Every structure is written in structure tokens, then in C-alpha cells.
Amino acid sequence: ISGIKMHQDSIDLAALQKDKKIKGFFMVVDSDAGQVVPDIKGGSASMLKDVFVMDELKRRFTDEDPKYGVVSFEVQLAEADRKKDYILFISWAPDSCKVKPRMVAS
């Protein structure tokens, strides 16, 4: 994707999520470094632990910058007495941000 690579910190966060130690994390494109890095502007090393996910998504995904979010959640299946885990990848590139960052994030 446009020669942009994943920073090792982003890969480490994905491993934490896979091991169910965090519920999700946020990333941004660092154009200068040419990498996708954790979004530390949001605080707490961009990790979701016990935060209500929708509130955090609304807070993080603003009209200013493109971002990525990875969130895991659990669904209770109606037909069975079991739960299923899902991971949702969100690519956020609002029309209101500048064209170049939006295109790089795409």
C-alpha cells in the first residue's frame, strides 16, 4: 500500500489483541516515516482495555485526520449457548481532511 509499512509497535499491539489482552487499538499514517504507527495522541498507547468502544471511536475518529482502528468484540449467538469473537478493522478517511493524507491512508 503506497510503500507504507507497519511499525513494529503496531504489530506488537495486534499481537496483544490476538491474545485478548486488549480490546483494540488505533493507528495513524506517519507520512514522514512512511509507516503506520500507533496513535499516541489519544493517550494510553492507543489501546482499548475496558473502555466502552463506541464512545472511544467517536472521540478518536474526528474530521481532522485519517486513522485506522482495530476492535474486537464478542457476540452471543441466539441459536446456541455460546459466544463468538469478531475483529473489526476500520479505515477512517473523512472527506473533510486534506487530499494527500486521505489518499495515502486509502
C-alpha positions as a Markdown table, in Angstrom:
| # | Residue | x | y | z |
|---|---|---|---|---|
| 1 | Ile | 0.0 | 0.0 | 0.0 |
| 2 | Ser | 1.8 | 3.1 | -1.3 |
| 3 | Gly | 5.1 | 1.7 | 0.1 |
| 4 | Ile | 3.9 | 2.3 | 3.7 |
| 5 | Lys | 4.9 | -0.4 | 6.2 |
| 6 | Met | 3.6 | -1.3 | 9.6 |
| 7 | His | 5.7 | 0.0 | 12.5 |
| 8 | Gln | 6.8 | -2.7 | 15.0 |
| 9 | Asp | 4.8 | -1.1 | 17.7 |
| 10 | Ser | 1.6 | -1.5 | 15.6 |
| 11 | Ile | 2.5 | -5.2 | 15.1 |
| 12 | Asp | 3.0 | -5.7 | 18.8 |
| 13 | Leu | -0.4 | -4.2 | 19.6 |
| 14 | Ala | -2.0 | -6.6 | 17.1 |
| 15 | Ala | -0.4 | -9.5 | 18.9 |
| 16 | Leu | -1.7 | -8.2 | 22.3 |
| 17 | Gln | -5.2 | -8.0 | 20.8 |
| 18 | Lys | -4.9 | -11.5 | 19.3 |
| 19 | Asp | -4.0 | -12.8 | 22.8 |
| 20 | Lys | -7.1 | -10.9 | 24.2 |
| 21 | Lys | -5.0 | -8.7 | 26.4 |
| 22 | Ile | -6.5 | -5.5 | 24.9 |
| 23 | Lys | -9.9 | -4.9 | 23.1 |
| 24 | Gly | -8.5 | -2.8 | 20.3 |
| 25 | Phe | -6.1 | -0.1 | 19.2 |
| 26 | Phe | -5.8 | 2.9 | 16.9 |
| 27 | Met | -3.2 | 3.8 | 14.3 |
| 28 | Val | -2.3 | 6.7 | 12.0 |
| 29 | Val | -0.1 | 7.1 | 9.0 |
| 30 | Asp | 3.2 | 8.8 | 9.7 |
| 31 | Ser | 4.0 | 10.3 | 6.3 |
| 32 | Asp | 7.5 | 11.3 | 7.2 |
| 33 | Ala | 8.5 | 7.8 | 8.3 |
| 34 | Gly | 6.3 | 6.1 | 5.7 |
| 35 | Gln | 4.8 | 3.8 | 8.4 |
| 36 | Val | 1.6 | 3.1 | 10.1 |
| 37 | Val | 2.2 | 3.9 | 13.8 |
| 38 | Pro | 0.1 | 3.7 | 17.0 |
| 39 | Asp | -2.0 | 6.8 | 17.5 |
| 40 | Ile | -0.5 | 8.1 | 20.8 |
| 41 | Lys | -2.3 | 11.5 | 20.6 |
| 42 | Gly | -5.3 | 9.7 | 22.0 |
| 43 | Gly | -3.4 | 8.6 | 25.1 |
| 44 | Ser | -2.9 | 5.3 | 26.8 |
| 45 | Ala | -0.6 | 4.0 | 24.0 |
| 46 | Ser | -3.7 | 4.0 | 21.8 |
| 47 | Met | -5.1 | 0.8 | 23.4 |
| 48 | Leu | -8.7 | -0.1 | 24.4 |
| 49 | Lys | -8.9 | -2.1 | 27.6 |
| 50 | Asp | -12.2 | -1.6 | 29.4 |
| 51 | Val | -13.4 | 1.4 | 27.6 |
| 52 | Phe | -16.9 | 1.5 | 26.0 |
| 53 | Val | -15.9 | 1.1 | 22.4 |
| 54 | Met | -18.4 | 3.4 | 20.7 |
| 55 | Asp | -17.6 | 6.3 | 22.9 |
| 56 | Glu | -13.9 | 5.9 | 22.2 |
| 57 | Leu | -14.5 | 5.6 | 18.4 |
| 58 | Lys | -16.5 | 8.8 | 18.4 |
| 59 | Arg | -13.7 | 10.5 | 20.3 |
| 60 | Arg | -10.9 | 9.2 | 18.1 |
| 61 | Phe | -12.4 | 9.4 | 14.7 |
| 62 | Thr | -12.6 | 13.2 | 14.1 |
| 63 | Asp | -12.8 | 15.2 | 10.8 |
| 64 | Glu | -9.1 | 16.1 | 11.0 |
| 65 | Asp | -7.0 | 13.1 | 10.1 |
| 66 | Pro | -7.3 | 9.6 | 8.6 |
| 67 | Lys | -7.0 | 6.8 | 11.1 |
| 68 | Tyr | -7.3 | 3.1 | 11.5 |
| 69 | Gly | -9.0 | 1.2 | 14.3 |
| 70 | Val | -8.9 | -2.4 | 15.2 |
| 71 | Val | -11.6 | -3.5 | 17.7 |
| 72 | Ser | -12.5 | -7.0 | 18.9 |
| 73 | Phe | -15.9 | -7.8 | 20.3 |
| 74 | Glu | -18.0 | -10.8 | 21.4 |
| 75 | Val | -21.5 | -11.7 | 20.2 |
| 76 | Gln | -23.9 | -14.0 | 22.0 |
| 77 | Leu | -25.4 | -16.3 | 19.3 |
| 78 | Ala | -29.1 | -16.7 | 19.7 |
| 79 | Glu | -29.4 | -20.2 | 18.3 |
| 80 | Ala | -26.6 | -21.6 | 20.5 |
| 81 | Asp | -25.5 | -21.1 | 24.0 |
| 82 | Arg | -22.1 | -19.8 | 23.0 |
| 83 | Lys | -20.3 | -16.6 | 22.1 |
| 84 | Lys | -18.3 | -15.8 | 19.0 |
| 85 | Asp | -15.4 | -13.4 | 18.8 |
| 86 | Tyr | -15.0 | -10.9 | 15.9 |
| 87 | Ile | -12.4 | -8.5 | 15.0 |
| 88 | Leu | -13.4 | -5.3 | 13.1 |
| 89 | Phe | -10.9 | -3.3 | 11.1 |
| 90 | Ile | -12.0 | 0.4 | 10.5 |
| 91 | Ser | -10.4 | 2.6 | 7.9 |
| 92 | Trp | -11.4 | 6.2 | 8.6 |
| 93 | Ala | -10.6 | 8.9 | 6.0 |
| 94 | Pro | -13.1 | 11.7 | 6.2 |
| 95 | Asp | -13.9 | 13.9 | 3.2 |
| 96 | Ser | -13.0 | 17.0 | 5.3 |
| 97 | Cys | -9.3 | 16.2 | 5.7 |
| 98 | Lys | -6.7 | 17.2 | 3.1 |
| 99 | Val | -6.5 | 15.1 | -0.1 |
| 100 | Lys | -2.9 | 13.8 | 0.2 |
| 101 | Pro | -3.3 | 12.2 | 3.7 |
| 102 | Arg | -6.7 | 10.8 | 2.7 |
| 103 | Met | -5.2 | 9.2 | -0.5 |
| 104 | Val | -2.1 | 7.8 | 1.4 |
| 105 | Ala | -4.4 | 6.3 | 4.0 |
| 106 | Ser | -6.6 | 4.6 | 1.4 |
